[in-house]
Amino acid sequence: MMITDYNEIQVACFRLGEDLYAADIMRIKEIIRPLKRTCLPKGPPFIEGVINLRGMVIPVIDLRERFDMPPRECDTNTRLLIVKVARQSMGLVVDDVTEVITVAVKDIKPPPNVASGSVYEYLLGVCLAKDSLVMLLNLDNLLTSHEVTALGSLR
């Protein structure tokens, strides 16, 4: 997504711990409750496994693990965001989906430039929504090209 292509965008907000993140709703195919996962032997630690969603094998990414956050058990609020990354569907485990908001592109600020290897490399920008700081996720940066290729072989 190029955030300069529109005057405003709609994003789905979700929580990871106390932090509020968002993803462009045009990239989200659906939001579902977690399904039974099958583990992938020797898979990357941030891949929880794969699910069968209506006959499609979809890898599930634990965003907490990807962002080096402490683990959390699934509960009734846990959701999977089914998104497209590099022409492949993937499930993103989030603690809770809160709402869909419209954000004016002019209100999106670049992410803070901090040490490499942090969560900020996964962000498009940040904005303020109802007095909360919302971090806009860059879905295209969640996986390296090597990881995309490795996961593409699961189809």
C-alpha positions in Angstrom: 0.0 0.0 0.0 1.3 3.4 -0.9 -0.1 5.8 1.8 0.1 8.7 -0.7 -2.4 7.2 -3.1 -5.5 8.2 -1.1 -6.8 11.1 1.0 -7.8 8.7 3.7 -7.6 5.0 4.4 -9.6 2.6 6.5 -7.7 0.4 8.9 -8.6 -2.4 11.2 -7.2 -1.8 14.7 -5.9 -4.6 16.8 -4.1 -5.1 20.1 -0.8 -6.8 20.8 -0.4 -6.4 24.6 -1.2 -2.8 25.5 -0.2 -1.5 22.1 -2.6 -0.6 19.3 -1.7 -1.6 15.7 -3.7 -1.3 12.5 -3.6 -2.8 9.0 -5.2 -1.6 5.8 -8.6 -3.2 5.5 -8.1 -3.7 1.8 -5.4 -6.2 2.6 -7.5 -8.1 5.1 -9.5 -10.9 3.5 -11.3 -11.9 6.8 -11.0 -11.9 10.5 -11.6 -15.3 12.2 -11.3 -17.1 15.5 -8.2 -19.2 15.7 -8.4 -22.6 14.1 -6.5 -25.8 15.0 -3.0 -25.4 13.8 -0.6 -28.1 12.5 3.0 -27.5 13.5 5.7 -27.2 10.8 8.8 -29.2 11.7 11.9 -26.9 11.7 9.8 -23.9 10.8 10.8 -20.4 11.8 9.9 -19.7 15.5 7.4 -17.0 14.5 5.4 -19.4 12.4 2.9 -21.2 14.7 2.0 -23.7 12.0 -0.6 -24.0 9.3 -4.3 -24.0 9.2 -6.8 -25.5 6.7 -9.2 -22.7 5.8 -11.8 -24.0 3.4 -9.3 -26.3 1.7 -6.4 -23.7 1.6 -3.3 -24.3 3.6 -2.4 -21.0 5.3 0.7 -20.3 7.4 0.0 -18.7 10.7 2.4 -16.0 11.9 2.6 -15.1 15.6 3.1 -11.3 15.6 4.1 -11.3 19.2 7.0 -13.7 18.4 7.8 -11.7 15.2 8.0 -8.5 17.2 10.0 -10.0 20.1 7.1 -9.6 22.6 6.3 -11.9 25.4 4.1 -14.9 24.5 0.4 -14.9 25.5 -2.1 -17.8 25.6 -5.0 -17.6 23.2 -8.3 -16.5 24.8 -11.8 -15.6 23.7 -10.5 -12.3 22.2 -7.7 -13.8 20.1 -8.2 -13.5 16.4 -6.5 -14.4 13.1 -6.3 -11.7 10.5 -6.2 -13.5 7.1 -4.1 -11.2 4.9 -2.3 -11.4 1.5 1.5 -11.0 1.6 3.4 -11.6 -1.6 0.4 -13.1 -3.3 0.0 -15.7 -0.5 -2.7 -15.8 2.2 -1.4 -15.8 5.8 -2.9 -15.7 9.2 -1.7 -13.1 11.7 -2.4 -13.9 15.4 -3.5 -10.8 17.3 -4.7 -10.4 20.9 -7.9 -8.6 20.0 -9.5 -6.8 17.0 -11.0 -3.6 18.3 -12.5 -1.5 15.5 -12.2 -0.1 12.0 -11.3 3.5 11.7 -10.8 6.0 8.9 -7.4 7.8 9.0 -6.6 10.9 7.0 -3.3 10.3 5.1 -2.1 13.8 6.2 -2.3 12.6 9.8 0.0 9.7 9.3 3.5 10.4 10.6 6.6 8.4 9.6 7.6 5.7 12.2 10.3 6.8 14.6 13.8 6.0 13.3 15.3 3.8 16.0 17.8 0.9 16.0 17.4 -1.6 13.2 16.0 -5.0 14.0 13.1 -3.5 16.0 9.4 -3.5 15.4 9.6 -0.2 13.6 10.9 -1.8 10.4 7.5 -3.4 10.2 5.6 0.0 10.3 4.3 2.3 7.6 3.7 5.1 10.1 1.9 6.1 13.2 -1.2 8.1 13.8 -3.5 9.3 16.6 -7.0 7.8 16.9 -9.2 8.9 19.9 -6.1 9.8 22.0 -4.4 6.5 21.3 -1.2 6.1 19.2 -1.9 3.6 16.4 1.0 1.9 14.6 0.2 1.2 11.0 1.6 -2.2 10.0 3.5 -2.6 6.7 2.4 -6.1 5.8 4.9 -6.3 2.9 7.8 -6.0 5.4 6.6 -8.7 7.7 8.6 -11.4 5.9 11.9 -11.4 4.1 12.0 -12.5 0.5 13.7 -15.7 1.7 10.8 -16.4 4.1 8.2 -15.6 1.5 9.8 -18.1 -0.9 10.0 -20.8 1.9 6.4 -20.3 2.8 5.3 -20.3 -0.8 6.3 -23.9 -1.1 3.4 -24.8 1.3 0.7 -24.1 -1.3 
